[in-house]
């Protein structure tokens, strides 16, 4: 046990461990080790961001997707999913509403929907940036070509979120159809970084076939890649996917991993995800108390929110909704944090 505490101290000091050490840390998860590392993670986060929590307005632009990821509720072969796509006008209206509520980052996320060509996206991005030059635009639209990423960047997009999902090749192949590969996913992440985006990777906690060994590889990848953002949240099964009978990941174990990631890369922007809040009413507060510093309330039009169902019972109203920002702000204040109404760029 003492060994584990000294491993945590080493991570805090050196921001790096070997694969075996990461695995030892993961398998030594207990309430006691989680408490110890959370304290260090919170101190590391406060040293960079003080008591600020950044907010992002999430706009779920389309649930139409050409991919067939086995875990995802909006996968191509789910016939039960009622499909929708927002028009550029609707997306701009979300930004307008979000700006008035105080948001200074808009995240456009969606399935890989062929409607969103480079041309359409570039027009949309430059419209948003000229209407709101003090805002950051984040995209989370999956895998595209290098040329496409370059065009989106040139049009004014600032950040790109593309979870790597798992850094283990075999595990990747069990979560995805054959045409999707880890090599391509990582290639996209490297290109995005190279182009100049602030880049986010990440993975689900408790996804089917995940092991301590695969998580150790995820942590090593994060250590080496040094993402600006890192989205991790529990896997939650969806009734119309092949993984319907797999158990959900754990909130507390996700929080343990959030603390580890904060110590690996102290300035990383680390969201307390919707999936955390879906599994437990105070899941996002737990995430913040473990070292996260970002929350992403939903700005999508209310009539489509239920349709962007990546997993069952996904939160889309209450404190999750951008319109209830006061409630979110009260929740954060009750645990000693303040929502910052700024772009919230990474502080390197
Ligand atoms: N299409 C884009 C992409 O591939 O990055 C963005 C949308 S995708 C639905 C966003 C993220 O949702 C995925 O990276 C995945 O980690 C997460 N996700 C999908 N299904 C999930 C599930 N059943 N439980 C938890 N998270 C899930």
Boltz pocket constraint, residues with backbone or C-beta under 6 A from the ligand:
constraints:
  - pocket:
      binder: B
      contacts: [[A, 71], [A, 72], [A, 73], [A, 109], [A, 110], [A, 111], [A, 112], [A, 140], [A, 141], [A, 142], [A, 143], [A, 161], [A, 162], [A, 163], [A, 165], [A, 203], [A, 204], [A, 233], [A, 234], [A, 235], [A, 236], [A, 237], [A, 238], [A, 275], [A, 310], [A, 311]]
      max_distance: 6.0
